[in-house]
């Protein structure tokens, strides 16, 4: 049986009800699809945010390490500069203490020394020949007469050459 609705515009209620049911089903499907799409979008957005956070953390870590290295380098450069200055100062002190005038003044003032005059200077001529001593590293074993004579000649030869 067909139902009709009479009003300003006439239409069949059966068609309207089936259209309304289909429309409601489509709307529910759209809501479920939107809900599923929303969940997927939410997951994707969460992954993107997490990735951005990890990347930003890595960049911050790299910058912190670079700043630490630069600070350590600057600290070491300051220490090096201080050591170089200290070294120069010590070299100047050493050169002042080794100066012949300072040594002479200390010898005269503190130790009571004097420079010798010409009558006190004596030159000595020492005439001595250069000599060489050869020490055998290995203990002498029982050698034959031939080995002893050969060794004696080689020692004489070494001495004169």
GISULPE-V949228 format. One record per residue. N is the residue number from 1. RES is the residue in one letter. PSI is psi in radians with two decimals (NA if undefined). NEAR is the number of other ideal C-beta (glycine too) atoms within 8 Angstrom. D_LAST is the distance of its C-alpha to the last C-alpha in Angstrom with 2 decimals. Layout:
BEGIN
N;RES;PSI;NEAR;D_LAST
N;RES;PSI;NEAR;D_LAST
END
This chain:
BEGIN
1;X;2.37;2;146.03
2;X;2.32;5;144.80
3;X;2.45;7;144.80
4;X;2.58;8;145.22
5;X;2.26;9;144.56
6;X;2.27;4;146.89
7;X;-2.54;5;145.91
8;X;-0.48;2;144.82
9;X;2.27;4;142.86
10;X;2.39;6;143.78
11;X;2.88;8;141.23
12;X;2.32;9;141.08
13;X;-0.57;9;139.87
14;X;-0.77;8;138.42
15;X;-0.66;8;136.08
16;X;-0.75;10;135.27
17;X;-0.76;8;134.47
18;X;-0.68;8;132.28
19;X;-0.72;8;130.61
20;X;-0.72;8;130.11
21;X;-0.78;8;128.63
22;X;-0.71;8;126.28
23;X;-0.74;8;125.37
24;X;-0.72;8;124.68
25;X;-0.79;8;122.56
26;X;-0.67;8;120.58
27;X;-0.71;8;120.16
28;X;-0.73;8;118.94
29;X;-0.73;8;116.51
30;X;-0.71;8;115.26
31;X;-0.76;8;114.83
32;X;-0.74;8;112.88
33;X;-0.74;8;110.77
34;X;-0.68;8;110.24
35;X;-0.78;8;109.36
36;X;-0.75;8;106.84
37;X;-0.69;8;105.48
38;X;-0.72;8;105.34
39;X;-0.77;8;103.36
40;X;-0.75;8;100.93
41;X;-0.71;8;100.66
42;X;-0.77;8;100.14
43;X;-0.79;8;97.36
44;X;-0.78;8;95.74
45;X;-0.68;8;96.03
46;X;-0.75;8;94.56
47;X;-0.74;8;91.59
48;X;-0.80;8;91.06
49;X;-0.74;8;91.27
50;X;-0.76;8;88.85
51;X;-0.78;8;86.40
52;X;-0.71;8;86.68
53;X;-0.78;8;86.15
54;X;-0.75;8;83.01
55;X;-0.75;8;81.63
56;X;-0.70;8;82.43
57;X;-0.72;8;80.82
58;X;-0.74;8;77.65
59;X;-0.73;8;77.55
60;X;-0.75;8;78.12
61;X;-0.78;8;75.36
62;X;-0.74;8;72.91
63;X;-0.70;8;73.89
64;X;-0.76;8;73.51
65;X;-0.68;8;70.01
66;X;-0.70;8;69.08
67;X;-0.72;8;70.47
68;X;-0.77;8;68.56
69;X;-0.73;8;65.30
70;X;-0.70;8;66.01
71;X;-0.76;8;66.85
72;X;-0.71;8;63.68
73;X;-0.78;8;61.63
74;X;-0.71;8;63.35
75;X;-0.78;8;62.78
76;X;-0.63;8;59.05
77;X;-0.69;8;58.84
78;X;-0.75;8;60.53
79;X;-0.72;8;58.13
80;X;-0.77;8;55.17
81;X;-0.73;8;56.65
82;X;-0.72;8;57.15
83;X;-0.67;8;53.57
84;X;-0.77;8;52.25
85;X;-0.75;8;54.47
86;X;-0.71;8;53.40
87;X;-0.76;8;49.71
88;X;-0.71;8;50.32
89;X;-0.74;8;52.20
90;X;-0.66;8;49.42
91;X;-0.70;8;46.84
92;X;-0.72;8;49.15
93;X;-0.74;8;49.52
94;X;-0.77;8;45.77
95;X;-0.59;8;45.29
96;X;-0.69;8;48.13
97;X;-0.44;7;46.66
98;X;-0.15;8;43.18
99;X;2.31;8;44.71
100;X;-0.57;6;43.54
101;X;-0.68;6;47.15
102;X;-0.71;10;48.33
103;X;-0.78;9;45.58
104;X;-0.73;8;46.42
105;X;-0.74;8;50.12
106;X;-0.71;9;49.66
107;X;-0.71;9;47.52
108;X;-0.86;10;50.19
109;X;-0.85;6;53.31
110;X;-0.64;6;52.54
111;X;-0.13;7;49.90
112;X;0.46;5;51.12
113;X;2.80;5;47.81
114;X;2.76;5;47.65
115;X;2.44;3;45.28
116;X;2.56;6;43.78
117;X;3.08;6;45.09
118;X;-0.50;5;43.08
119;X;-0.34;4;43.75
120;X;-0.19;6;42.15
121;X;2.20;7;38.83
122;X;2.25;4;36.10
123;X;2.32;4;32.63
124;X;2.27;4;29.90
125;X;2.11;4;26.65
126;X;2.13;4;24.00
127;X;1.96;3;21.04
128;X;2.38;4;18.48
129;X;2.59;3;14.79
130;X;2.41;4;12.92
131;X;2.77;4;12.33
132;X;2.37;5;11.49
133;X;2.22;4;13.90
134;X;2.20;6;13.71
135;X;2.23;4;17.25
136;X;2.27;6;18.44
137;X;-0.64;3;21.00
138;X;2.48;5;23.02
139;X;2.53;4;24.83
140;X;2.24;5;23.87
141;X;3.00;5;26.37
142;X;1.92;2;27.59
143;X;2.75;8;25.01
144;X;2.96;5;25.80
145;X;-0.71;6;24.44
146;X;-0.79;6;22.45
147;X;-0.65;8;20.79
148;X;-0.78;9;19.96
149;X;-0.76;8;18.36
150;X;-0.74;8;16.38
151;X;-0.69;9;15.25
152;X;-0.76;8;14.34
153;X;-0.69;8;12.16
154;X;-0.64;8;10.39
155;X;-0.73;9;10.01
156;X;-0.76;8;8.67
157;X;-0.74;8;6.10
158;X;-0.69;8;5.25
159;X;-0.71;7;5.72
160;X;-0.29;5;3.76
161;X;NA;4;0.00
END
